[in-house]
Amino acid sequence: MSGPEVLSRLFAAAPLESLLMATGAELVECPIEDDEFLGGVVERKDGRVFLAMPPGRPAVERETMARDLLARIVGVERRAA
């Protein structure tokens, strides 16, 4: 198994809170009420990173989107489940 595959598996298995702490990202609610908006990344000039997620979405959707956004931030390829 190659390094990227190991990293991808570890990334998928780690608790979301651990991934947020490891990347320094913060999960925040975003008031966008568009049903098509599932979340986005905001990177401030000072380097802080926020995952902006709409409120009221199912927990599994928030978890999946947060993991996908974090994977994009750190360059980890996500495998389809």
C-alpha positions as a Python dict, from the first residue, in 0.01 Angstrom:
ca = {
    (1, 'M'): (0, 0, 0),
    (2, 'S'): (143, 338, -102),
    (3, 'G'): (181, 644, 122),
    (4, 'P'): (-116, 830, -30),
    (5, 'E'): (-340, 523, 17),
    (6, 'V'): (-239, 494, 383),
    (7, 'L'): (-301, 865, 438),
    (8, 'S'): (-640, 840, 268),
    (9, 'R'): (-743, 546, 491),
    (10, 'L'): (-623, 717, 807),
    (11, 'F'): (-803, 1035, 704),
    (12, 'A'): (-1127, 840, 650),
    (13, 'A'): (-1100, 659, 985),
    (14, 'A'): (-1007, 953, 1210),
    (15, 'P'): (-1279, 1129, 1408),
    (16, 'L'): (-1383, 1458, 1248),
    (17, 'E'): (-1285, 1656, 1559),
    (18, 'S'): (-931, 1513, 1533),
    (19, 'L'): (-910, 1613, 1167),
    (20, 'L'): (-1027, 1965, 1249),
    (21, 'M'): (-765, 1997, 1524),
    (22, 'A'): (-488, 1851, 1306),
    (23, 'T'): (-562, 2089, 1019),
    (24, 'G'): (-638, 2391, 1238),
    (25, 'A'): (-972, 2432, 1063),
    (26, 'E'): (-1287, 2545, 1241),
    (27, 'L'): (-1641, 2434, 1155),
    (28, 'V'): (-1882, 2730, 1156),
    (29, 'E'): (-2246, 2774, 1059),
    (30, 'C'): (-2317, 2982, 751),
    (31, 'P'): (-2650, 3162, 705),
    (32, 'I'): (-2678, 3078, 332),
    (33, 'E'): (-3028, 2934, 281),
    (34, 'D'): (-2978, 2796, -71),
    (35, 'D'): (-3066, 2423, -78),
    (36, 'E'): (-2785, 2367, -330),
    (37, 'F'): (-2518, 2503, -93),
    (38, 'L'): (-2361, 2220, 105),
    (39, 'G'): (-2060, 2401, 244),
    (40, 'G'): (-1744, 2587, 155),
    (41, 'V'): (-1395, 2678, 269),
    (42, 'V'): (-1299, 3026, 383),
    (43, 'E'): (-929, 3093, 422),
    (44, 'R'): (-849, 3424, 583),
    (45, 'K'): (-539, 3630, 509),
    (46, 'D'): (-407, 3544, 855),
    (47, 'G'): (-410, 3174, 758),
    (48, 'R'): (-712, 3067, 962),
    (49, 'V'): (-938, 2821, 781),
    (50, 'F'): (-1312, 2788, 833),
    (51, 'L'): (-1550, 2528, 697),
    (52, 'A'): (-1874, 2717, 642),
    (53, 'M'): (-2169, 2479, 668),
    (54, 'P'): (-2540, 2556, 649),
    (55, 'P'): (-2738, 2486, 968),
    (56, 'G'): (-3012, 2226, 989),
    (57, 'R'): (-2857, 1970, 754),
    (58, 'P'): (-2853, 1600, 847),
    (59, 'A'): (-2552, 1504, 1058),
    (60, 'V'): (-2423, 1252, 803),
    (61, 'E'): (-2433, 1518, 531),
    (62, 'R'): (-2241, 1767, 744),
    (63, 'E'): (-1983, 1501, 836),
    (64, 'T'): (-1936, 1394, 475),
    (65, 'M'): (-1903, 1750, 344),
    (66, 'A'): (-1668, 1855, 623),
    (67, 'R'): (-1442, 1556, 553),
    (68, 'D'): (-1448, 1627, 180),
    (69, 'L'): (-1359, 1993, 231),
    (70, 'L'): (-1078, 1905, 474),
    (71, 'A'): (-942, 1648, 228),
    (72, 'R'): (-928, 1917, -40),
    (73, 'I'): (-747, 2154, 196),
    (74, 'V'): (-470, 1906, 278),
    (75, 'G'): (-460, 1734, -62),
    (76, 'V'): (-584, 1392, 45),
    (77, 'E'): (-768, 1198, -223),
    (78, 'R'): (-1102, 1075, -95),
    (79, 'R'): (-1227, 737, -208),
    (80, 'A'): (-1592, 686, -294),
    (81, 'A'): (-1766, 479, -29),
}
